[in-house]
Amino acid sequence: MVIHTDRLSFSYQRHSVLQNVSLQVPKGSIYGFLGANGAGKTTMIRLLLGLLPHEKSSIHLFGHTLHTNRLGILSRIGALIETPSLYLHLSGMDNVYNVAMLRNLPRKEARRTLLLSGLSEKDAAKRAGEYSLGMKQRLGLAIALLGNPELLILDEPVNGLDPNGITTKSKNRNS
């Protein structure tokens, strides 16, 4: 299993958000969380990425316990939670280059993921602070796709994208 949780629970102060969630997601599958606002979808994603505290043995990714193998596990994951964190004073391309450099990936990998995201070279040259919500989302997707992650975790990935942008993005992914 790529993702395995066993009776995972989480509360914010006294408010229970997740109760005894046991989840098994096999390699190669596409899995989604559907639910109303406040149902715990983003909380679950944050737990899977080790961004919130959890019981040490309840989350396993790639067959390893998240608590004891966090860095090795996270190096195999691409993620975008809610809205991307960007350096707004840098161009879109420089945002992707910086993350690629931190991950020891070649510059051509940054260009590849920008192409997949549907950002044009002209848009990639603009400061990220000038981007629309949809362009920022595309840039966040490009960053999440860096290095061809074994597991891609996306929280509302089409948020801010217009219908044509969503269709274009899927066409680019298939080419």
Secondary structure, 3 states (H helix, E strand, C coil): CCEEEEEEEEEECCEEEEEEEEEEECCCCCCCCCCCCCCCHHHHHHHHCCCCCCCCCCEEECCEECCCCHHHHHCCEEEECCCCCCCCCCEHHHHHHHHHHHCCCCHHHHHHHHHHHCCCHHHHCCEHHHCCHHHHHHHHHHHHHCCCCCEEEECCCCCCCCHHHHHHHHHHHHC
